[in-house]
């Protein structure tokens, strides 16, 4: 997508449980551990250089070290400039997942169990909800919106375009693969073939779907999801909701406990 863009989120997501403690822990690691260690390492390098210079009776080499420092500064500046877009994209994605996750938590009052960041092998499901209407894998796409002009995503049941731009990596294909993976995982674990539907959510975008669009995959703004769920027939009884939630919860905990 060309031209200036802006975040589709109007407000920052609310803070998560324990986030203040996580912030304090991160600051403590940086201030009390990493910074002192870097300073100690820097002076240790200087000391070793001086010891080696005395041992081999070498004269000072100011021009050599100046050139080395300049090369290091140039490399560091290049890495910082190269990394900034990635950090910006990650920050935007994190905000999107938090905002959608906090929105999905409201579905608990409607009888849904909510899971976040379910990790598979080299991929993850952003969210999973399990309730009366079935099981839904949810892929969050926080795409930057154009600063001016159309902010509409068109979906024809197979492919989608955002403000006339077609993404290189199709999120619909990704969502279908995720739903298939979870369906097989729960089948192996529970012995039942449970209904799993893929959902792609685009916060901040207006979604336009062609008449007769297949409902095999839902492509929605998050605000539309509760109404879609209400219009679905009951597919899971309470016991099946508990069964699927128990087995998925056990998988999530075992994955988190597994060594990396």
Long-range contacts (C-beta under 8 A, 24 or more apart in sequence): 1-143, 1-144, 1-146, 1-162, 1-163, 1-165, 2-165, 3-146, 3-147, 3-148, 4-146, 4-147, 4-148, 5-144, 5-145, 5-146, 5-147, 6-144, 6-145, 6-146, 6-147, 7-92, 7-95, 7-142, 7-144, 7-145, 7-204, 8-96, 8-142, 8-143, 8-144, 8-145, 8-151, 8-202, 8-203, 8-204, 8-205, 9-95, 9-96, 9-99, 9-142, 9-203, 9-204, 10-204, 11-99, 12-95, 12-99, 13-95, 13-98, 13-99, 13-101, 13-102, 14-98, 14-102, 16-98, 92-142, 92-144, 93-140, 93-142, 95-142, 96-140, 96-141, 96-142, 96-203, 97-126, 97-127, 97-140, 97-142, 99-203, 99-222, 100-126, 100-127, 100-138, 100-140, 100-201, 100-203, 100-222, 101-126, 101-127, 103-222, 104-129, 104-138, 104-222, 104-225, 106-226, 107-131, 107-226, 107-229, 110-226, 110-229, 111-238, 111-241, 112-229, 113-241, 113-245, 115-248, 115-249, 115-252, 118-182, 118-248, 118-251, 118-252, 118-255, 119-252, 119-255, 119-256, 120-181, 123-178, 125-178, 125-182, 128-182, 128-248, 130-236, 130-241, 130-244, 130-245, 130-248, 131-229, 131-236, 131-241, 132-234, 132-235, 132-236, 132-241, 133-229, 133-232, 133-233, 133-234, 133-235, 133-236, 134-194, 134-195, 134-196, 134-197, 134-232, 134-235, 134-236, 135-182, 135-183, 135-186, 135-194, 135-195, 135-196, 135-197, 135-236, 135-244, 136-196, 136-197, 136-198, 136-199, 136-218, 137-175, 137-178, 137-179, 137-182, 137-196, 137-197, 137-198, 137-199, 138-199, 138-200, 138-201, 139-171, 139-174, 139-175, 139-178, 139-198, 139-199, 139-200, 139-201, 140-201, 140-203, 141-171, 141-200, 141-201, 141-202, 142-202, 142-203, 142-204, 143-167, 143-202, 143-205, 145-204, 145-205, 151-204, 151-205, 151-206, 152-205, 152-206, 152-207, 152-208, 153-202, 153-205, 153-206, 153-207, 153-208, 153-219, 154-208, 154-209, 154-210, 155-207, 155-208, 155-209, 155-210, 155-213, 155-219, 156-209, 156-210, 156-213, 157-209, 157-210, 157-212, 157-213, 157-214, 157-216, 157-217, 158-214, 160-219, 162-202, 162-205, 171-200, 172-198, 172-200, 172-217, 172-219, 175-199, 175-200, 175-217, 176-216, 176-217, 182-248, 185-248, 185-251, 186-244, 186-247, 186-248, 189-247, 189-250, 189-251, 190-243, 190-244, 190-247, 192-240, 192-243, 194-236, 194-240, 194-244, 195-235, 195-236, 199-225, 201-225
